[in-house]
Amino acid sequence: MASPETRPTGHLNNGPGYPRITKSSPVRDLGHGALDYERCAALHNELLRRGVEGSGREMPPSPQTYWEATVPSKEVTSLLQPPVVEFLKRAYIEYPLLPEGGALFHFLRGLVEPSMMVDVFVGLADEVLPGTFIRLYGLSGFRDVDHEGILLNQHTMKASFITDYNDTAGVCALTFAWMPLEVILDAYLQMIDEGKVEAVTDDRADYLMDELDSPWVDKPWVIHQYTAADVAKAVAAFQRLVSAIHARIPEDDNNDNIDNNDNESTDWMELPWLDPATLTLTQENILPHSTFAHEFLTAIAHIRVRFRYVAPGLRFPTVSEFLEQPITDFETPPRNDYGQFPGNCPLKVFQLVCNQPVPDPYVPHWTDPNFPPGFYIDPVAQEGPLCYSNGCHLTLPFGIGRKGHARKSNGEPFGRHDQDSEPEPRNEHAGLYQAGLTDGFGEYHYVQIDKVLRNWAERVERGDWDVDREGVVGGIDKFREADTEEHWEEYWIPPSW
């Protein structure tokens, strides 16, 4: 998220790029409890325009607003704060501009009816005044059950996307994953810009649903497991990390042994994914074609390196190590919900120099002690409504978080239980870099790999991690810094979609 401006006086200076959130037009600081309703309405209307025009329809010059179309009752209006009313008087109503049953965005059906807007159960009813939380947007049909949507806290004017209404009370009781509404709406436009979500015509949507039985369609939107932009960002982040390490290999260790015949250094190494033997994983359903993992590893396979360690205690695997993946059986009943279809498995990408098993019961899907620690793309492929096959996680041979300094992206401490009235820090093995209970934008998923690789590159570039001729030094214990007061921010990734 961009840093907020200081509170403006008089006429608001929108800045270049407005209403989009950019470096030149960041989030505006209007004071505590203020809603930037003009910007939010403009972003809402831009989302609607993208869906209408992307589906082959025309956007009328003066669409009807939500307030004009619904005419909320006095009872509802009395529970809405003035800035929310101003937003609803500027935001266009979605229907009949969208196709019948269409969605404002892949995750959102649209602004809810007035009665539903103020009918929010957050638990502890005697402690929460009516109207504190309102439901602005309802979920689309991307999930079958337990829909919630985007809620807004009218005291703080911060919003959060909540997928499952069973999580509503827990999210509303905490400060995690609440952010300005405009940040969420702008993130959805970013997803469209990058091709993660695209609007298609009715004929195209019908073909995808009827002929291909695609679970990722909600008219007029289609969401993709990964995109060319995802691959490009991950490759760029990996190249940045490699360049940062190469630039810091000590000079005494950086003297090439020149071969008089080919004028090349003899200590350059090829990455394991260049070896044809790794293609056997494609034949064994572990690494199918047309997956993010396959495209990413293919794209970086040609890169040559002069080191082994990409992060403390994490190195490139040998070919034989890469072939030893934790899930290889796609015939017998699946283990821990894995192995049910090609690519329904984690893929260990970087080898952790430790063979200690992972016993922590609070690691999602990782309760089998035979799963070794390491750095994984997980999963290689997904079934709908899940839609992020470029996710990853680092599973450590030890837990971190109990000291209370380590944080998920949304700000929550490690080891939080749904039953906690107050967050109690606990150790986790695979919580580092992850979003938390909700990221505030959409369906839960593991953090995208490009974000972690960029974080590692920053650690090297800023001197937080040292480098020798083997690469990044410090050993896997270096990651214990994530649970210290001095270093936790170095291992924290800001919230994003």
C-alpha positions in Angstrom: 0.0 0.0 0.0 1.2 3.5 -0.8 2.1 5.8 2.0 -0.8 8.2 2.8 -0.6 11.9 2.0 -0.9 14.5 4.8 -4.4 15.7 5.3 -5.3 18.1 2.6 -6.9 21.5 3.2 -9.5 23.1 1.0 -9.8 21.5 -2.5 -8.4 18.0 -2.7 -5.4 17.6 -5.0 -6.2 14.3 -6.7 -2.8 14.0 -8.4 -1.8 12.2 -11.7 -3.5 8.8 -12.1 -6.5 9.6 -9.8 -8.6 7.7 -8.8 -6.1 4.9 -9.1 -3.6 4.5 -6.2 -0.2 5.3 -7.5 3.0 6.8 -6.2 1.9 10.2 -7.6 -1.7 9.7 -6.3 -1.4 7.7 -3.0 -4.0 7.0 -0.4 -5.3 10.3 1.0 -5.2 10.9 4.7 -8.5 12.6 5.5 -8.2 12.0 9.2 -9.3 9.2 11.6 -12.7 7.7 10.8 -12.9 9.4 7.4 -14.0 7.7 4.2 -12.7 8.9 0.8 -16.1 8.4 -0.7 -15.4 10.3 -3.9 -12.4 8.1 -4.7 -14.2 4.9 -3.6 -17.2 5.7 -5.8 -14.9 6.5 -8.8 -13.1 3.1 -8.4 -16.4 1.2 -8.0 -17.7 2.9 -11.2 -14.5 2.0 -13.0 -14.9 -1.6 -12.0 -18.4 -1.6 -13.3 -17.3 0.0 -16.6 -14.6 -2.7 -17.1 -17.2 -5.4 -16.6 -19.9 -3.8 -18.8 -17.6 -3.0 -21.7 -15.5 -6.2 -21.3 -18.7 -8.2 -21.8 -19.5 -6.4 -25.0 -22.0 -4.0 -23.7 -22.1 -0.2 -23.6 -21.8 2.0 -20.6 -24.5 4.6 -20.6 -23.4 8.3 -20.2 -25.4 8.8 -16.9 -26.0 5.5 -15.1 -28.4 5.4 -12.2 -26.8 5.5 -8.8 -27.3 3.0 -6.0 -29.2 5.6 -3.9 -31.5 6.5 -6.8 -32.2 2.9 -7.6 -32.8 1.5 -4.1 -34.2 4.5 -2.1 -33.1 3.2 1.3 -35.7 3.5 4.1 -35.3 6.0 7.0 -34.6 3.0 9.3 -31.6 1.9 7.1 -30.4 5.5 6.5 -30.3 6.2 10.2 -27.7 3.4 10.6 -25.5 4.8 7.8 -22.8 7.4 8.5 -22.9 10.5 6.2 -19.8 9.5 4.3 -21.3 6.1 3.4 -24.4 7.8 2.2 -22.3 10.1 0.0 -20.5 7.0 -1.4 -23.8 5.3 -2.2 -25.1 8.5 -3.9 -22.2 8.4 -6.3 -21.7 4.6 -6.9 -23.6 3.3 -9.9 -26.0 0.5 -9.5 -24.8 -2.7 -11.3 -28.1 -3.8 -12.8 -29.3 -3.8 -15.6 -25.9 -2.8 -16.9 -24.4 -6.2 -16.3 -25.7 -9.5 -17.6 -28.5 -11.1 -15.7 -27.1 -12.5 -12.5 -23.7 -10.9 -13.4 -21.1 -9.9 -10.9 -19.4 -6.5 -10.3 -16.1 -8.4 -10.0 -15.2 -12.1 -9.8 -15.4 -12.1 -6.0 -18.3 -9.6 -5.6 -21.9 -9.8 -6.7 -22.2 -6.1 -6.1 -23.6 -3.6 -3.5 -26.1 -5.4 -1.4 -29.7 -4.4 -0.8 -30.2 -1.8 1.9 -31.8 -4.2 4.3 -28.8 -6.6 4.0 -26.4 -3.7 4.3 -27.2 -3.2 8.0 -28.0 -6.8 8.8 -24.6 -8.0 9.9 -24.0 -10.6 12.7 -20.6 -10.0 14.4 -21.2 -11.8 17.7 -21.0 -10.2 21.1 -24.0 -8.2 20.1 -24.2 -6.5 23.5 -20.7 -5.0 23.0 -21.2 -3.8 19.3 -23.6 -1.0 18.6 -26.0 -1.5 15.6 -24.5 0.0 12.5 -20.9 -0.3 13.7 -20.3 -2.8 10.9 -22.2 -2.8 7.6 -22.0 -5.1 4.6 -21.3 -3.1 1.5 -20.7 -5.8 -1.0 -22.0 -9.4 -1.2 -20.0 -12.3 -2.5 -20.5 -13.5 -6.1 -21.1 -17.2 -6.8 -17.4 -18.2 -6.8 -18.2 -20.1 -3.5 -21.2 -22.3 -3.0 -21.8 -21.7 0.7 -21.4 -19.4 3.7 -21.0 -16.2 1.7 -20.1 -12.9 3.4 -18.5 -10.0 1.4 -16.8 -6.7 2.1 -17.6 -5.3 5.5 -17.0 -1.7 6.5 -16.4 -0.5 10.1 -18.2 2.8 10.3 -16.2 4.0 13.3 -12.8 3.6 11.6 -14.1 3.6 8.0 -11.8 0.6 7.3 -13.0 -2.3 5.2 -12.2 -6.0 4.8 -13.1 -8.8 2.5 -14.5 -11.8 4.4 -15.1 -15.0 2.5 -17.0 -17.1 5.0 -19.5 -15.6 7.4 -18.3 -18.1 10.1 -15.2 -15.9 10.2 -17.0 -12.6 10.5 -17.2 -12.4 14.3 -13.5 -13.2 14.6 -12.4 -10.7 11.9 -14.6 -8.0 13.3 -13.3 -8.5 16.9 -9.7 -7.8 15.7 -7.9 -5.1 13.9 -6.2 -7.4 11.4 -6.8 -7.1 7.6 -8.8 -3.8 7.8 -7.8 -1.2 5.3 -9.2 1.8 3.4 -12.0 0.6 1.0 -10.2 2.3 -1.9 -7.2 0.0 -1.4 -9.4 -3.0 -1.9 -11.2 -1.7 -5.0 -7.9 -0.5 -6.6 -6.5 -4.0 -6.0 -9.3 -5.5 -8.0 -8.4 -3.1 -10.9 -4.8 -4.2 -10.6 -5.9 -7.8 -11.0 -7.7 -6.8 -14.2 -4.7 -4.8 -15.4 -2.4 -7.9 -15.0 -4.9 -10.3 -16.6 -5.5 -12.2 -13.4 -9.2 -11.5 -13.9 -10.8 -10.6 -17.2 -14.2 -9.7 -18.4 -15.5 -11.8 -21.3 -18.6 -11.8 -23.5 -21.6 -14.0 -22.6 -20.8 -16.4 -25.4 -17.3 -16.8 -24.2 -18.4 -17.3 -20.6 -21.1 -19.9 -21.7 -18.4 -21.8 -23.6 -16.1 -21.9 -20.7 -18.8 -23.0 -18.3 -20.6 -25.5 -20.6 -17.9 -26.9 -22.8 -14.9 -26.8 -20.4 -16.9 -27.0 -17.2 -14.7 -24.2 -15.9 -15.2 -23.4 -12.2 -13.5 -20.0 -12.5 -16.3 -18.2 -14.4 -18.8 -15.8 -12.9 -20.3 -13.7 -15.6 -18.8 -11.6 -17.0 -15.6 -12.5 -15.2 -13.0 -15.2 -15.6 -10.2 -15.7 -13.1 -7.0 -17.5 -14.0 -4.8 -19.7 -11.8 -1.8 -17.8 -13.1 -1.0 -15.3 -15.8 2.0 -14.3 -18.0 2.4 -11.4 -15.6 2.8 -13.8 -12.7 5.5 -15.7 -14.5 7.3 -12.5 -15.5 7.2 -11.1 -12.0 8.6 -14.3 -10.5 11.3 -14.6 -13.1 12.3 -10.9 -12.6 12.4 -11.4 -8.8 14.6 -14.5 -9.2 16.9 -12.7 -11.5 17.2 -9.8 -9.1 18.0 -12.1 -6.3 20.7 -13.9 -8.4 22.2 -10.6 -9.4 22.3 -9.3 -5.9 24.1 -12.4 -4.7 26.6 -12.4 -7.6 27.4 -8.7 -6.9 28.3 -9.5 -3.3 30.5 -12.6 -3.7 33.8 -11.5 -2.1 36.3 -10.3 -4.6 38.9 -12.9 -3.5 36.4 -15.6 -4.3 35.3 -14.0 -7.6 38.4 -14.6 -9.7 37.4 -16.7 -12.7 39.5 -19.7 -13.7 39.6 -18.9 -17.4 39.6 -21.8 -19.9 41.8 -20.8 -22.8 39.6 -22.6 -25.3 36.2 -21.3 -24.5 37.0 -18.2 -22.3 34.4 -19.2 -19.7 34.6 -19.6 -16.0 34.9 -23.2 -14.9 32.9 -22.6 -11.7 29.6 -21.6 -13.2 26.8 -24.0 -12.5 23.6 -24.9 -14.3 20.4 -25.0 -12.5 18.8 -28.5 -12.0 15.7 -27.6 -14.1 17.8 -27.6 -17.2 18.4 -31.3 -16.9 16.0 -33.3 -19.0 15.6 -35.8 -16.1 13.4 -33.2 -14.3 10.8 -33.6 -17.1 9.9 -37.0 -15.7 7.9 -35.2 -13.1 5.7 -33.9 -15.9 5.1 -37.5 -16.9 4.3 -38.5 -13.3 1.6 -35.8 -12.9 3.7 -33.8 -10.4 4.6 -31.0 -12.7 2.0 -30.8 -15.5 2.5 -28.5 -18.5 0.4 -25.4 -18.5 1.1 -24.7 -14.8 2.8 -21.8 -13.2 5.5 -24.0 -11.7 6.4 -25.6 -15.0 6.5 -22.2 -16.8 8.5 -20.5 -14.1 11.1 -23.3 -13.7 11.4 -23.5 -17.5 12.0 -19.8 -17.7 14.8 -19.7 -15.2 16.4 -23.0 -16.1 18.9 -21.4 -18.5 20.2 -19.0 -15.8 23.7 -20.0 -14.6 25.0 -19.3 -11.2 28.2 -19.3 -9.2 26.7 -20.1 -5.8 24.4 -22.6 -4.1 22.5 -20.8 -1.3 19.6 -18.5 -2.3 18.7 -17.7 1.3 20.0 -18.7 4.7 20.0 -22.5 4.8 18.2 -22.8 1.5 20.1 -24.0 -1.6 19.4 -25.1 -5.2 18.6 -28.9 -5.2 20.5 -31.4 -7.1 18.6 -33.1 -9.9 18.1 -36.2 -7.7 16.9 -34.1 -4.8 14.4 -32.3 -7.0 13.0 -35.6 -8.2 12.3 -36.7 -4.6 9.1 -34.9 -4.1 6.8 -35.5 -1.1 3.7 -36.5 -3.1 4.3 -38.9 -6.0 1.3 -41.2 -5.7 -1.8 -40.1 -7.7 -3.4 -43.6 -7.8 -4.1 -44.6 -4.2 -6.3 -42.6 -1.8 -4.7 -39.1 -1.3 -2.7 -38.1 1.7 -3.7 -34.8 3.5 -6.0 -33.9 0.6 -3.2 -34.1 -1.9 -2.7 -36.4 -5.0 -6.3 -36.3 -6.2 -5.5 -35.0 -9.7 -2.4 -34.0 -11.7 -0.6 -31.1 -10.0 -2.5 -31.5 -6.8 0.7 -31.5 -4.8 3.4 -29.3 -3.3 6.6 -28.9 -5.3 9.8 -28.5 -3.3 11.9 -25.9 -5.2 14.7 -25.1 -2.8 16.5 -27.6 -0.6 16.7 -26.9 3.2 19.9 -28.1 4.7 18.2 -30.1 7.5 16.4 -33.4 7.6 14.3 -32.8 10.7 10.6 -33.6 10.2 7.8 -31.1 10.8 5.6 -32.1 13.8 3.7 -28.8 14.4 -0.1 -29.4 14.2 -0.8 -25.8 13.2 0.8 -26.0 9.8 -2.1 -26.2 7.2 -2.0 -29.5 5.3 1.4 -30.3 6.8 0.6 -32.7 9.6 2.4 -35.6 8.0 5.8 -35.9 9.7 7.3 -37.3 6.5 7.0 -34.0 4.7 10.5 -32.5 4.9 11.2 -28.8 5.5 12.0 -26.7 2.5 10.7 -24.1 0.2 7.6 -25.1 -1.9 5.4 -23.9 -4.6 2.0 -25.1 -3.3 0.0 -26.5 -5.0 1.2 -26.9 -8.5 -2.5 -26.9 -9.7 -5.8 -26.2 -8.1 -9.5 -26.8 -8.6 -12.1 -24.0 -8.3 -12.8 -21.9 -6.6 -9.1 -21.8 -5.6 -7.2 -19.8 -8.1 -3.6 -19.1 -7.1 -1.2 -21.7 -8.3 1.8 -19.3 -7.9 1.6 -19.5 -4.1 4.5 -20.7 -2.0 5.5 -21.4 1.6 8.7 -21.9 3.5 8.4 -24.8 6.0 11.0 -24.5 8.7 12.4 -27.3 10.9 11.5 -25.3 14.0 8.6 -23.1 15.0 8.7 -19.4 15.3 6.2 -16.9 16.7 5.9 -17.7 20.4 7.9 -14.6 21.3 5.2 -12.4 19.8 7.2 -10.4 17.4 6.6 -12.3 14.1 3.7 -11.1 12.1 1.5 -12.3 9.2 1.0 -9.8 6.4 -2.3 -8.7 7.9 -0.6 -8.0 11.2 -1.8 -10.9 13.2 0.7 -12.8 15.4 1.7 -16.4 14.6 -0.4 -19.2 16.0 -3.7 -17.4 16.4 -6.6 -19.8 17.1 -10.3 -19.1 16.2 -11.1 -19.7 19.8 -8.8 -16.9 21.1 -10.6 -14.0 22.6 -7.3 -12.2 22.4 -4.5 -13.3 20.0 -2.0 -15.5 21.8 1.4 -15.9 20.0 2.3 -19.5 19.3 5.0 -21.2 17.2 4.3 -22.1 13.6 6.6 -23.8 11.1 5.1 -22.5 7.8 3.6 -19.2 8.8 6.4 -16.9 7.6 5.4 -14.5 4.8 1.8 -15.7 4.8 -1.3 -13.4 4.9 -3.1 -14.6 8.0 -6.7 -15.4 8.6 -7.7 -13.1 5.7 -5.7 -10.9 3.4 -8.7 -8.5 3.2 -8.9 -8.8 -0.6 -10.2 -12.2 -1.6 -10.1 -15.9 -1.2 -7.3 -17.2 1.1 -4.2 -18.4 -0.7 -0.5 -18.8 0.0 1.7 -15.8 -0.7 2.8 -15.5 -4.3 6.4 -16.6 -4.9 7.5 -13.3 -6.5 6.9 -11.5 -3.3 9.1 -13.8 -1.3 11.9 -13.7 -3.8 11.8 -9.9 -3.9 12.0 -9.9 -0.1 15.0 -12.1 -0.2 16.7 -9.9 -2.8 16.1 -6.9 -0.6 17.7 -8.7 2.4 20.8 -9.2 0.3 20.8 -5.7 -1.2 20.4 -4.0 2.1 23.1 -6.1 3.8 20.7 -7.9 6.2 22.0 -11.2 4.8 25.7 -11.7 4.2 27.1 -13.5 1.2 30.2 -15.6 0.6 31.3 -17.8 -2.4 28.6 -20.3 -1.5 25.9 -17.7 -1.6 23.8 -16.4 1.3 25.2 -17.4 4.6 23.8 -17.8 8.1 22.1 -21.2 8.0 18.4 -21.9 8.5 18.6 -20.5 12.1 18.8 -17.0 10.5 15.1 -17.2 10.0 14.6 -17.1 13.8 15.2 -13.4 13.5 11.6 -13.1 12.2 10.5 -13.4 15.8 12.7 -10.7 17.2 11.9 -7.1 18.0 14.9 -5.9 16.0 14.3 -7.8 12.8 10.7 -9.0 12.4 9.9 -6.3 9.7 12.6 -7.7 7.5 10.6 -10.9 7.2 7.2 -9.3 6.9 5.5 -8.8 3.5 2.9 -6.0 3.4 -0.7 -7.0 2.6 -1.7 -7.2 -1.0 -3.9 -9.4 -3.3 
